[in-house]
Amino acid sequence: MGDAAVIGVSDTEMGERVLAVVEALDQSAAGPDLATELIEFCRERLAHYTGPREVRSTPTLPRHDNGTLFKRLLREAYARSAGDPGTS
């Protein structure tokens, strides 16, 4: 795994939910097992409601010219797919 970003996306039940987007260096390893492992890791260390309920993987995360994550682009991209919970 490379880098990760945590964003809020719309949720019909709670208004907003936590979504983790991870930069998978090896796309073949990115799947349901990795998502489950990351969620369990967070649940052991964070309050249940603050950890991600969903993990999505991407080959690269969008970045500004200075190298910081461009979270607005992530929010826009995942807002369109917020109605489809699950991992990918």
SULRA-V621898 format. One record per residue. N is the residue number from 1. RES is the residue in three letters. PHI is phi in degrees with one decimal (NA if undefined). Layout:
BEGIN
[[N RES PHI] [N RES PHI]]
END
This chain:
BEGIN
[[1 MET NA] [2 GLY -94.3] [3 ASP -100.8] [4 ALA -145.0] [5 ALA -133.5] [6 VAL -120.2] [7 ILE -132.6] [8 GLY -100.5] [9 VAL -126.6] [10 SER -59.9] [11 ASP -141.5] [12 THR -66.5] [13 GLU -81.4] [14 MET -107.9] [15 GLY 93.1] [16 GLU -153.5] [17 ARG -134.4] [18 VAL -87.7] [19 LEU -125.1] [20 ALA -100.0] [21 VAL -116.8] [22 VAL -111.0] [23 GLU -91.3] [24 ALA -86.1] [25 LEU -70.2] [26 ASP -116.4] [27 GLN -61.9] [28 SER -70.4] [29 ALA -87.9] [30 ALA -83.7] [31 GLY -173.1] [32 PRO -59.1] [33 ASP -66.2] [34 LEU -64.6] [35 ALA -60.2] [36 THR -61.5] [37 GLU -62.7] [38 LEU -67.4] [39 ILE -63.3] [40 GLU -63.7] [41 PHE -57.9] [42 CYS -66.4] [43 ARG -65.3] [44 GLU -73.1] [45 ARG -115.5] [46 LEU -125.4] [47 ALA -61.8] [48 HIS -52.3] [49 TYR -76.2] [50 THR -94.8] [51 GLY -85.4] [52 PRO -68.5] [53 ARG -97.7] [54 GLU -148.8] [55 VAL -129.1] [56 ARG -119.7] [57 SER -115.5] [58 THR -146.3] [59 PRO -65.8] [60 THR -144.3] [61 LEU -98.1] [62 PRO -69.6] [63 ARG -132.2] [64 HIS -72.5] [65 ASP -59.9] [66 ASN -85.1] [67 GLY 97.4] [68 THR -76.2] [69 LEU -67.4] [70 PHE -97.7] [71 LYS -65.4] [72 ARG -59.8] [73 LEU -64.5] [74 LEU -64.7] [75 ARG -59.2] [76 GLU -64.3] [77 ALA -64.6] [78 TYR -86.3] [79 ALA -65.7] [80 ARG -67.3] [81 SER -104.8] [82 ALA -63.9] [83 GLY -77.6] [84 ASP -119.1] [85 PRO -66.2] [86 GLY 138.5] [87 THR -113.2] [88 SER -146.4]]
END
